Amino acid sequence: MNLDDVKKLIRDVPDFPKPGIVFKDITPVLKNAAAMHLVLDVMEREARAWKANLVAGPESRGFIFGAPLAARLGVGFVPIRKPKKLPWKTKSASYELEYGTDRVEIHLDAAGKGDRVVIVDDLLATGGTMGACCELVEGLGATVAGCLFMIELGFLPGRAKLPGRAIHSLVNYA
């Protein structure tokens, strides 16, 4: 199994969630144990190189990769969620995505000065979600060590919205 094999497992779903969008469905990767091990192996190597002491991930697909990555690294996991889903005091950030707008929140005590946080998500498209996540983590006084993605839509301006950030994507669609 290599990353080309992982890419072959990703399924295109046209017109989801709305007409004109081609959704990259990762569920075939998730059900393939060898593919998941490879994805997590590559993410783990990158996160270790960035010397992360926390992993954060936005709801919900960031949880899929972020929590097992944190366990492999022996560090904590920080959930970044939709509004009103976290039970304690939060900080929020708004962002635009390829088909609308949204908001994310983080607990006020999720990270702080001295923390090096790797933020993990399944997909980099326009960069809105990850930009908001970075804003939240840095707003708590922590450092974003890097941004990890399983997929990058290289034909969209996601990287441009994350200037100066360390970014690693496993699969790229140019």
N, C-alpha and C positions, 0 to 999 in steps of 0.2 A: 504494500500500500504506500503510495506517495501522494503529494499534493495534487497532481494531475488526476489521480483516481478520485480524490475528494471532490475536485471540481466537477467531475463527471456525475457524481451523485446529486449535485445541486440541481433542483428542478425549476424550470421557468413556469410561472403561472401567469398567463396574460390577463390583463384587465382586472387585477386584484391589487389593492382593495377598491380601485375605481378604474374606469376606462383610461387606457393609455399607459398605465403602470404595468411593468413586467416584474412581478414579485419573485425574488430568489428564495425558494422554499428549501430550508435546510433540514427538514424532517427526515429525508432519506439518509443524510449524514448522521443524524442523531441516533437512528436505529442501527447503524453499522458500527459495532464495537471497535473494529480496527481503525476506521476513519476517525472516530472520536478520540481514541488513544493518540493517533498521530496529531490531530488538531491540538490537543492539550499538551503533547510533548513539545511542539513548536512554540506554543504560547508560553509554556514554562521556561524554555531556554531564554526567550526574549525578556520575560519578566525578571528572571534571575540576573541577566546582564544589566538591567535597569535598577537593580538593588531595591526592589519593592518591598515594603514592610506591610502593605495593605493592598487588597484588590477591591475595586468597586465595579459595579455593573448596573446598567439601567434595566428596569423592568421591560420585558420579561426575558428576552433572549440573552441579555447580558448576565442574567442569573444562571442560565444554563451552562455558560462557559466560566463565569467568574467564580462561583462557589467551588467547583472542583479544582480550578486553578489555584485558588487560595489554599485549599487543603493540601495540594501537592507541594506548595511553597512553604507550608507551615505558618501561614499568616492569616489574619482575619479578613472577612468579607464584609463589604459595606453595600447594602442595597440602596439604589437610587430608584425612587418610585413615582408613580403618578400621584397627583394631589390627593390628600386626605386618606392615604393608605398607610402612612407611618404613624405609630401611636404616640409619639412624643413630640417635643418642640422641633420644628423644621425650618430650613431655609429653602427657598424655591427659586427657580430660573425658568423663563419662557424661551421658546425657540420655534423656528419654522422648520418644517420638513418638506419632503418633495410633494406632499399632497395635503398640506394644512398646517395648523399650528398646535402646539401642546406645551405642557409644563412638566417639570420634574422637581422632586424634593429630596432632601437628605436630612438626617438627624443632625442637630447642632453639635453633638458630641461624637460624630462618626469618625472624624479625623482632626488633626491639629498640627501645630508647629512641630517639625521634625519628621513627620510622616511622609513617606514616598509612596504615592498611590499609582498603581497601574489600573487604568479604566478599560474594561473589556466589553465589547459588544459584538453582535453577529455581523453587522453591516455598516460600512461607511458609504454614505450616499452624498447628501448635501452638507453634512457636517454639523447640522443643527443640534441633534441630540447630544453628540459628543462635546460640542462647544459648550452647551448648557451644563453638562456633567463636569467638565473642567472648571467652569465658572463656580460651580457649587463647591468642589473640592478645594479650590484655591481660596474661596471665600471663607473657608474654615481655617485657613492658615497653613494648610498642607501643600506639598509640591506634587504636581502631576509628573510622575516619572516617565510615563509613556501611555500611548493609546494603542490597544490591540484589537484587531478585527479579524474575523474569519474571512469575510468577503469585502472587497472594495470595488465600488463602481467607479472606475478610473475616469470615465467620461463625464462624471459630475464633479462639481467643485468642492468636494468634501475636504481635501487637504488644504485648500486655500483658506478655509474657515478655521483651520487649526494651525496658524503660523507659529513657527518656532517649536512645535511639538515633535517629540519622537513618536513616530507612527510605524506600525508593522501590520501588514495585511498578509494573510496566507494565500488567498485566491484573488486575482484581479481580473475584472472585466473592463478592458480598455475601450 
